[in-house]
């Protein structure tokens, strides 16, 4: 009986873990973008690197969000990782839309969403190999 209570408690806390992971990853994303902006202003990196660095930051942060969310998760980590990656991308889109003062939907947003899902899912799957 106690194992079903533990499973129910774990399932009810999963949305909180997903949101917490996505929120922390969004903050990390802002920090990394600020560091990148400094590197651009100092001339250490060229503006042509922007699309690549932007994608790398999104993938790393989606992976970090997934790692935070799957801690203590028993089964189906890959689903939780994929959901967390998607939630991070949506949250980051909203935050950066607010900061820029404009909202623009495009194919790039769908591409970013797919990147977040894949990064979160693959991170969760790979985390099982190293435990």
C-alpha positions as CSV (number, residue, x, y, z in Angstrom):
1,X,0.0,0.0,0.0
2,X,2.8,2.4,0.8
3,X,4.4,2.0,-2.6
4,X,1.2,3.2,-4.3
5,X,1.2,6.2,-2.1
6,X,4.8,6.9,-3.0
7,X,4.0,6.6,-6.7
8,X,1.0,8.9,-6.3
9,X,3.0,11.4,-4.4
10,X,5.8,11.2,-7.0
11,X,3.3,11.7,-9.9
12,X,1.7,14.7,-8.2
13,X,5.1,16.4,-7.7
14,X,6.2,15.8,-11.3
15,X,4.6,19.0,-12.7
16,X,6.3,21.0,-9.9
17,X,9.7,19.3,-10.8
18,X,9.1,20.1,-14.5
19,X,8.3,23.7,-13.9
20,X,11.2,24.1,-11.4
21,X,13.6,22.6,-13.9
22,X,12.3,24.8,-16.7
23,X,12.5,27.9,-14.6
24,X,16.0,27.3,-13.4
25,X,17.0,26.6,-17.0
26,X,15.4,29.8,-18.1
27,X,17.5,31.8,-15.6
28,X,20.6,29.9,-16.8
29,X,19.7,30.8,-20.3
30,X,19.6,34.5,-19.5
31,X,22.9,34.3,-17.7
32,X,24.5,32.5,-20.7
33,X,23.1,35.0,-23.1
34,X,24.5,37.9,-21.0
35,X,27.9,36.2,-21.1
36,X,27.6,35.8,-24.8
37,X,26.6,39.5,-25.2
38,X,29.7,40.5,-23.3
39,X,31.8,38.3,-25.6
40,X,30.2,40.0,-28.6
41,X,30.8,43.4,-27.2
42,X,34.5,42.6,-26.4
43,X,34.9,41.3,-29.9
44,X,35.9,37.9,-28.7
45,X,33.2,36.3,-30.9
46,X,31.7,37.4,-34.2
47,X,28.0,38.2,-34.8
48,X,28.0,35.4,-37.3
49,X,28.2,32.9,-34.4
50,X,24.8,34.1,-33.1
51,X,22.6,31.3,-34.6
52,X,24.9,28.5,-33.5
53,X,25.5,29.9,-30.0
54,X,21.8,30.5,-29.6
55,X,21.0,26.9,-30.5
56,X,23.7,25.5,-28.2
57,X,22.4,27.6,-25.3
58,X,18.9,26.3,-25.9
59,X,20.0,22.7,-26.1
60,X,22.2,22.9,-23.0
61,X,19.5,24.6,-21.0
62,X,16.8,22.1,-22.1
63,X,19.2,19.3,-21.1
64,X,19.8,21.0,-17.7
65,X,16.0,21.4,-17.2
66,X,15.5,17.7,-18.0
67,X,18.3,16.6,-15.6
68,X,16.7,18.7,-12.8
69,X,13.2,17.3,-13.5
70,X,14.1,13.6,-13.7
71,X,16.0,13.5,-10.4
72,X,14.1,10.9,-8.3
73,X,11.9,9.9,-11.2
74,X,11.6,6.1,-11.3
75,X,10.2,5.3,-14.7
76,X,9.6,6.9,-18.1
77,X,12.4,9.5,-17.6
78,X,12.5,10.1,-21.3
79,X,8.9,11.3,-21.4
80,X,9.5,13.6,-18.4
81,X,12.7,14.9,-20.1
82,X,10.9,15.5,-23.4
83,X,8.1,17.4,-21.6
84,X,10.5,19.4,-19.5
85,X,12.5,20.4,-22.6
86,X,9.3,21.6,-24.3
87,X,8.2,23.5,-21.3
88,X,11.6,25.2,-21.0
89,X,11.5,26.3,-24.7
90,X,8.0,27.7,-24.2
91,X,9.0,29.4,-21.0
92,X,12.1,30.8,-22.6
93,X,10.1,32.0,-25.6
94,X,7.6,33.8,-23.3
95,X,10.4,35.4,-21.2
96,X,12.4,36.6,-24.3
97,X,9.2,37.9,-26.0
98,X,8.5,39.9,-22.9
99,X,12.1,41.2,-22.8
100,X,12.1,42.2,-26.4
101,X,8.6,43.6,-26.3
102,X,7.4,41.6,-29.3
103,X,6.0,38.2,-30.1
104,X,6.8,36.5,-33.4
105,X,5.7,33.0,-34.3
106,X,7.6,31.3,-37.0
107,X,9.0,28.0,-38.1
108,X,12.0,28.8,-36.0
109,X,9.8,28.5,-32.9
110,X,8.7,25.0,-33.9
111,X,12.3,24.1,-34.6
112,X,13.3,25.3,-31.1
113,X,10.4,23.3,-29.6
114,X,11.7,20.2,-31.4
115,X,15.2,21.0,-30.2
116,X,14.0,21.3,-26.6
117,X,12.1,18.0,-26.8
118,X,15.0,16.1,-28.3
119,X,17.6,17.6,-25.9
120,X,15.4,16.8,-22.9
121,X,14.5,13.3,-24.0
122,X,18.1,12.3,-25.0
123,X,19.5,13.7,-21.8
124,X,17.0,11.7,-19.8
125,X,17.8,8.6,-21.8
126,X,21.5,9.0,-21.4
127,X,21.3,9.7,-17.7
128,X,20.0,6.2,-17.3
129,X,23.2,4.8,-18.8
130,X,25.4,6.6,-16.3
131,X,23.6,5.6,-13.1
